[in-house]
């Protein structure tokens, strides 16, 4: 570790299953609060600085959300979030209504594993399903990113959009 940073590296033998299984594979390396980032997302670094100032309560997670839903590059593929009073009510790609977008930036307590284990027991196991389980118990908060940037990079078009955003903010 350097300056309190630990990179969890665990092989996931069930890599073909939903992404919650990959997070569960890292559980032996993660203790206390930790930041979980989607590997294919780029974002404005100050979002993390804001996160580190507001750690999650025991058993909870915090998700960075973007309320600029009309500006999301690939809205059809985005994970939508319904937020009320700073808490997640529902999360998923197909939910309606929604008023925010999941940026793929999470600040978690070990409570995340409880939600993921519940989702895996039900035969699903995605990260969103684990978060939904926590949300139903009032244990999933949000941190709005305001005007900061982020981009999910799943396609060549999304990569070009990410490059455009980064270069725009570098000026």
N, C-alpha and C positions, 0 to 999 in steps of 0.2 A: 504494500500500500504506500501511496504517496499522498500526504495531506489528507488522510482519511478516506481516500478513494479506493474502492475495491472493485475490480472487474470480475464478475462471476462468469466462469467458463466451465460449463458442464455439457457433456454430450447428451443429446436426447435420443435414446434408442427408438422412441415413438414419434420421430420427426414428421411422419406422414399424417399424424392426427392434428386436430385443431391447435392453434397457437398457445392455448392455456397449458397444454402438456409441456411445451418448451419452457415456460416460466416455472412450472412445477419442477422440472429437471434441475433448475438452478437453485432450488430451495436450500439444499445442504450448504451452499456457499453464502447465503444471504441471512444476515442476522440484524435485527433492529430495522430502522427505516432505510429505504433504498429507493433510488430513482430507476424507473423502467422506461426505456426508450425504444420506439420502433426503429429498427435498423435502416429502413428505407424512407425515413422522414428527415428533412432538413428543417432547421428552425433558428430563430434569433436567440443567441446565447443568453441575453438578459432574462428570458423566460425561466431558465434554471436558477438564476440568482434570486428571482422572486420566490420560486419554490422553496429554496433552501432557507428562506426567512420564515416560512410557514409550514413546518413539518406536520405530517398528519397525526391525528390523535391515535392512541393505541386502538388497533383493530380496524382502522379506517384507511382509505386511500384518497388521494386528491388527483384529479385529472385536469390538465390544462385544456381549456375549450375556447373555441373561436365562435363568437356570436355573429360574425359576418357571413352568414350562410349563403347569401346571394353572390358572394365573391369567391367561393370555393371552386377550384379549377375543375375537379371531376366529382361533382356532387353526387352523381349516381353511385359511385364507388365508396364514398365517404361514410364513415360511421357517424350516425346522427345521435344527438343527445337531447333529451328533454330535461331542462334545468328549472328548478323552482327554489327560490330562496338560497341559492348557492349550493344546492344538493342535486345529485342526479336522481331523476325520477325514473327514466328509462333510457336505454342505450342499445343501439343496433343499427345495422345498415338499412333495414326496412321499416323502422318505427315511424309513426305519425301520431301526434304532431311532434315536431322537434324545433328547438330554438338555438341550437349550438352544434358544433362539429368537434369530434374527438381529434386532437392534434397528435396523438400517439406519445404524449409526454405525461408520465405518471409519477407521483411521489407516493410511495407505499409503505405501510407498516406490514408486519408479518401477517396481518389480517387478510391480505390479498390471497394467501394460500388457502385459507378457509373457504373463501368464495370459489376459488378455482377447483378445489377438491369437491365441493358440492356440485359444480357444473360437470365435472368428470364422472361423478357417481350417477348423474342423470343421463350419461351417455353422450353428452355434447362436448364441452370442454374448451370453448373459445374464451379468450380473455374477456370479451364483451359479456359473455354469459356469467363469468365470475364476478365482474363489476356489477351486473344487474342484480345478482344475488345479494351483494353488499348493499346496493342501493335500496332494495326492498326492506332492508333492515336499518336504513338511515345511516349507513356507514360509508357513503361515497360522496365526497365533496367536489367542488369545481374551483378552478382558478382561471378567471378570464384572462386571455392574453392581450386584450385591447387591440391596438394597431400593430402589434408585432407580427412578424411573418413566420410562416411555416409552409411546408409543401410535402405531400406524400408523393414519392417518386416510384410509380409502378410501371410507367410506360415511357417510351422515348419522348412523347409529347409532354408528359409531366416533368421529365428531366429538363426539357427546354424551358418550361415555365419556372422551374426551380432556379435555373441559371439566370433567367430574366429577373426574378425577384431578388436574388442575391446580388447581382450586379447593380440593380437599382438602389439597394440599401447600402452598397459599398461606396456610393458617390458622396 
